């Protein structure tokens, strides 16, 4: 009986690896049809590191989460089998993805500068842009989960940014995000910051922690914006 349970546990673990690896390969193949294999592999790995940041942070917080899943031209996600217990846990898990993803993009940038590789430079730009996009301050984006610890009211600034992005570059993905974000915007409009829709004490955090996350969020967003702008100019001139 013990051996059977061990085999089942190993099979479950292997199933997670195969699911993540299989969907990664499918995404790589899909992207390669448009951008070629070198860029496709690098881009999917950048997404993987972003999701890995969420996964590790969630596990450190004791949350039960699924392995990363990929969908070509949509992205990836980890399934939350249980919700965060408080807004600090939500912000911590939300921040880990863009943070680790930014480190991966910086690695691409360092390799590009060391080898004068245009592919790695393009991947660095994509990595910075990907993580900057995810920091839009509206739930369910990572930025919305991070800024929730500051105040759900911050989500109200995310809708104009989303609308501006849609007019700049219309995309069905932005429409889907807007639909998913609509209930959260309603919460942000409530006078009690939507606390009645969450467990008691969910938004109760010390002011110092709110300020710290505001600094983290603004610092990472500013850095990504600068790097994205600079690399866009470099790639355009090249």
Secondary structure, DSSP 8 states (H G I E B T S, - for coil): -HHHHHHHHHHHHHHHHHHHHHHHHHHHHHHHHHH-HHHHHHHHHHHHHHHHHHHHHHHHTT--B---EEETTTEEE--BSS--SSHHHHHHHHHHHHHHHHHHHHHHHHHHHHHT-HHHHHHHHHHHHHHHHHTSSSTTSHHHHHHTTT-GGGGHHHHHHHHHHHHHS--HHHHHHHHHHHHHHHHHHSTTTTGGGS-TTTT---HHHHHHHHHHHHHHHHHHHHHHHHHHHHHHH-
